[in-house]
Amino acid sequence: MRILKISAFQFSLFVAVFFCGFQTQAADKYYYVSAEKIVEYVYSKPGKRVVLIYASWCPYCREKLPGLMDLERQKKGSVIAVSVDENPDTLMRYLGGFQSIPFHVFVSKDIASGAVEKQFGAKARTGIPYVILLDEDSNLHAAGNYSTEYIAEYILK
């Protein structure tokens, strides 16, 4: 008998995709994990990165997301999205409206506590969208609400 070993991260993905009924194309890039796992993933990516904390119901976030998708297509691995949506169905309906999503979308189990921001050394957010910019050495460059143009200029230079 062969025993399959999987990580907690893989198990979370399995549960999200198969037991919660996510049927959209976005499901293969949706992860419900701890803030520590998000940070681990972000730190595994080389180069400058942007962590976007957003919600599908936020009009300002909806405005920013397509531009960051374009940025990710220009520079793979540079954008990581963290949703504060409490209702996974709302998030999946929103993400399902895109033809493709070029980056992974995380939902943190402890997003309400500001744990993601704290892990990067950023101040707790006072609103969304909230952008965390990291340099090549994973040091905090800036955190706040920045325009897509400013973010792209930072990431691409």
Buried (B, 14 or more C-beta within 10 A) or exposed (E): EEEEEEEEBEEBBEEBBEEBEBEBBBBEBBBBBBBBBBBEBBEEBEEBBBBBBBBBBBEEBBEBBEBBBEBBEEBEBBBBBBBBBEEBEBBBEBBBEBEEBBBBBBBBBBBEEBBBBBBBEBEEBEEBBBBBBBEEEBEBEBBBBBEBEEBBEBBEE
